[in-house]
Amino acid sequence: MPSAVPKPFQVLALSGGGFRGLYTAKVIADVERDIGAPIASRFDLITGTSIGGILALALALEIPAQNIVDLFVGHGEEIFKKRWSLLGMVRAPYSPAPLSGLLSDSKLFGDRLLGACKHPVIIPSLNYSTGEPVVFKTPHHIDFKRDHTHRIVDVALATSAAPAYFPRHAFNNSQYVDGGLYANAPGALGLHEAHKFFNQDNDNVRLLAVGTMSSRFTVDPRRNRDGGVHDWGGWSPIKMSRRLFGLSISAQEVLADLMLGHRLGERYLHVDDELHDERARAVGLDVADENAREVLLGAATQQSKVCISKPAFRAFLEHSPSKPVFFYGENAQSRP
């Protein structure tokens, strides 16, 4: 008798990108409307960084992506409202309070813990107290005994504390900064998780990555080439920090896309749009005005329309994952 073909293991990876995450949320919201179900019901594992991490946590709770779209459309300018910071010299230009308050609402995350997630999810951040990368995880492996006790709001703020934009997020006696510093496109983390902790062979993994409208950071050849602060950011040090952060996450997106394509071939699909010309001027990590919303929502609507017509994309939506097993927390089905 021929051996049974193993069931595919599907990973959904959501990139970071500040307010540009509205694009990601809208693409997924449109897909959820088309299939009439939470997109998490089609994946075995979800991973996300920064705004992608916030969205991933919501999806793992089966909160509709449209709720995140509504949050960003209705409160984006509140989240990215500048405060006095002496040009970013003495403190971050944006307060985390508006975002924290919105995420803490009972209609979103409230006081729920990571163990409340209905689907396996992993969220990268950087522990600035130790200088080490961390990945917060649901208790989908017997060794994951602590993260499930963290408040989801804390995990969300830890992964999205972008340097030069927001202050570090402190909880659990540590200070955390944006996971985008090392894993802005977290597909490779999802692939590793599938291999190491779900015991999946490479040939069995399928991965769908959704970006935040990629923006390339390139040099202006007219500027000086000495590499000083002025070269990188003009007379404002905060602009230098932002440009370096932007360059880092842009390069990561390209590298992750290339490597995952090599590793997975046709079992990998990357959904994204590139910003060109005038549209690029209207969009940014911290630009949340009417023009930015129009660009992001319009591009996402068109992209979701194209995706849903492609057999390769629809194949991801036809998957029925195995029932997740959690070892600890409120959704634990198996006890060690």
Secondary structure as the mmCIF struct_conf table of DSSP 4:
data_model
#
loop_
_struct_conf.conf_type_id
_struct_conf.id
_struct_conf.beg_label_comp_id
_struct_conf.beg_label_asym_id
_struct_conf.beg_label_seq_id
_struct_conf.end_label_comp_id
_struct_conf.end_label_asym_id
_struct_conf.end_label_seq_id
HELX_LH_PP_P HELX_LH_PP_P1 PRO A 2 PRO A 8
STRN STRN1 PHE A 9 LEU A 14
HELX_RH_3T_P HELX_RH_3T_P1 GLY A 18 ARG A 20
HELX_RH_AL_P HELX_RH_AL_P1 GLY A 21 ILE A 35
TURN_TY1_P TURN_TY1_P1 GLY A 36 GLY A 36
BEND BEND1 ALA A 37 ALA A 37
HELX_RH_3T_P HELX_RH_3T_P2 ILE A 39 ARG A 42
BEND BEND2 ASP A 44 ASP A 44
STRN STRN2 LEU A 45 GLY A 48
TURN_TY1_P TURN_TY1_P2 SER A 50 SER A 50
HELX_RH_AL_P HELX_RH_AL_P2 ILE A 51 ALA A 60
TURN_TY1_P TURN_TY1_P3 LEU A 61 GLU A 62
HELX_RH_AL_P HELX_RH_AL_P3 ALA A 65 ILE A 79
TURN_TY1_P TURN_TY1_P4 PHE A 80 PHE A 80
STRN STRN3 LYS A 82 LYS A 82
TURN_TY1_P TURN_TY1_P5 LEU A 86 MET A 89
BEND BEND3 VAL A 90 ARG A 91
BEND BEND4 PRO A 93 PRO A 93
STRN STRN4 TYR A 94 TYR A 94
BEND BEND5 PRO A 96 PRO A 96
HELX_RH_AL_P HELX_RH_AL_P4 ALA A 97 LEU A 103
TURN_TY1_P TURN_TY1_P6 SER A 104 SER A 104
BEND BEND6 ASP A 105 ASP A 105
TURN_TY1_P TURN_TY1_P7 SER A 106 ASP A 111
STRN STRN5 LEU A 113 LEU A 113
HELX_RH_3T_P HELX_RH_3T_P3 LEU A 114 ALA A 116
BEND BEND7 LYS A 118 HIS A 119
STRN STRN6 VAL A 121 ASN A 127
TURN_TY1_P TURN_TY1_P8 TYR A 128 GLY A 131
STRN STRN7 GLU A 132 LYS A 137
BEND BEND8 PRO A 139 PRO A 139
BEND BEND9 HIS A 141 HIS A 141
TURN_TY1_P TURN_TY1_P9 ILE A 142 ASP A 143
BEND BEND10 ARG A 146 ARG A 146
HELX_RH_3T_P HELX_RH_3T_P4 ASP A 147 THR A 149
BEND BEND11 HIS A 150 HIS A 150
STRN STRN8 ARG A 151 ARG A 151
HELX_RH_AL_P HELX_RH_AL_P5 ILE A 152 THR A 159
TURN_TY1_P TURN_TY1_P10 SER A 160 SER A 160
TURN_TY1_P TURN_TY1_P11 PRO A 163 TYR A 165
BEND BEND12 PHE A 166 PHE A 166
HELX_LH_PP_P HELX_LH_PP_P2 PRO A 167 ARG A 168
STRN STRN9 HIS A 169 PHE A 171
TURN_TY1_P TURN_TY1_P12 ASN A 172 ASN A 173
STRN STRN10 SER A 174 ASP A 178
TURN_TY1_P TURN_TY1_P13 GLY A 179 GLY A 179
HELX_RH_AL_P HELX_RH_AL_P6 GLY A 180 ALA A 183
BEND BEND13 ASN A 184 ALA A 185
TURN_TY1_P TURN_TY1_P14 PRO A 186 PRO A 186
HELX_RH_AL_P HELX_RH_AL_P7 GLY A 187 PHE A 198
HELX_RH_3T_P HELX_RH_3T_P5 ASN A 202 ASN A 204
STRN STRN11 VAL A 205 VAL A 210
BEND BEND14 THR A 212 THR A 212
STRN STRN12 SER A 214 SER A 214
TURN_TY1_P TURN_TY1_P15 PRO A 221 ARG A 222
BEND BEND15 ARG A 223 ARG A 223
BEND BEND16 ASP A 226 ASP A 226
HELX_RH_AL_P HELX_RH_AL_P8 VAL A 229 GLY A 233
TURN_TY1_P TURN_TY1_P16 GLY A 234 TRP A 235
HELX_RH_AL_P HELX_RH_AL_P9 PRO A 237 LEU A 264
HELX_RH_3T_P HELX_RH_3T_P6 GLY A 265 ARG A 267
STRN STRN13 TYR A 268 VAL A 271
STRN STRN14 GLU A 274 GLU A 274
HELX_RH_AL_P HELX_RH_AL_P10 ASP A 277 ALA A 282
TURN_TY1_P TURN_TY1_P17 LEU A 285 ASP A 286
BEND BEND17 ASP A 289 ASP A 289
HELX_RH_AL_P HELX_RH_AL_P11 GLU A 290 ILE A 308
TURN_TY1_P TURN_TY1_P18 SER A 309 SER A 309
HELX_RH_AL_P HELX_RH_AL_P12 PRO A 311 LEU A 317
TURN_TY1_P TURN_TY1_P19 GLU A 318 GLU A 318
HELX_LH_PP_P HELX_LH_PP_P3 PRO A 321 PRO A 324
BEND BEND18 PHE A 327 GLY A 329
TURN_TY1_P TURN_TY1_P20 GLU A 330 ASN A 331
#
